[in-house]
Amino acid sequence: MPRISSLMPFRNMHAAHRSIDVPRGEAAIDTTLQAISVGLATIFISGELFLTMNHRNEYLRFSLDIDHPLIIDEAYQVYSYIFPLREPV
């Protein structure tokens, strides 16, 4: 599940507020940005909505239009593997 894994920093930073719930010495600006969630990192250009962030000096980008369908497909593949469809009896 490479796409889901590569986007986990967004979940950890913007959805979970981990630095507030379980601080690990983040800079005050990181804690503040997490507290306001994705507000400042949301960009809308030419009809495309995407989020950006710098994670460990790596530029990450989540495009709602492009990445969401990929993530849903990856999640469905895992779910289907764990819970295979059974033929009706």
TALIN-V170336 format. One record per residue. N is the residue number from 0. RES is the residue in one letter. SS is DSSP state (~ for helix, > for strand, _ for the rest). PHI is phi as a letter, one per 30 degrees, with the letter a starting at -180 (NA if undefined). BURIAL is b if it has 16 or more other C-alpha atoms within 10 Angstrom, else e. Layout:
N RES SS PHI BURIAL
N RES SS PHI BURIAL
This chain:
0 M _ NA e
1 P ~ d e
2 R ~ d e
3 I ~ d b
4 S ~ d e
5 S ~ d e
6 L _ c e
7 M ~ e e
8 P ~ e b
9 F ~ d b
10 R ~ d e
11 N ~ d e
12 M ~ d b
13 H ~ c b
14 A ~ c e
15 A _ d e
16 H _ h b
17 R ~ e b
18 S ~ d b
19 I ~ d e
20 D ~ d e
21 V _ b e
22 P _ d e
23 R _ b e
24 G _ i e
25 E _ d e
26 A _ d e
27 A ~ e e
28 I ~ d e
29 D ~ d e
30 T ~ d b
31 T ~ d e
32 L ~ d b
33 Q ~ d b
34 A ~ d b
35 I _ c e
36 S _ i b
37 V _ c b
38 G ~ e e
39 L ~ d e
40 A ~ c e
41 T > d e
42 I > b e
43 F > b e
44 I > b e
45 S _ h e
46 G _ i e
47 E > c e
48 L > c e
49 F > b b
50 L > c b
51 T > b b
52 M > a b
53 N > c e
54 H > b e
55 R _ h e
56 N _ i e
57 E > b e
58 Y > d e
59 L > c e
60 R > b b
61 F > c b
62 S > c b
63 L ~ e e
64 D ~ d e
65 I ~ c e
66 D ~ d b
67 H ~ e e
68 P ~ d e
69 L ~ d e
70 I ~ d b
71 I ~ d e
72 D ~ d e
73 E ~ d b
74 A ~ d e
75 Y ~ d e
76 Q ~ d e
77 V ~ d e
78 Y ~ e e
79 S ~ d e
80 Y ~ d e
81 I ~ d e
82 F _ b e
83 P _ d e
84 L _ d e
85 R _ c e
86 E _ d e
87 P _ d e
88 V _ c e
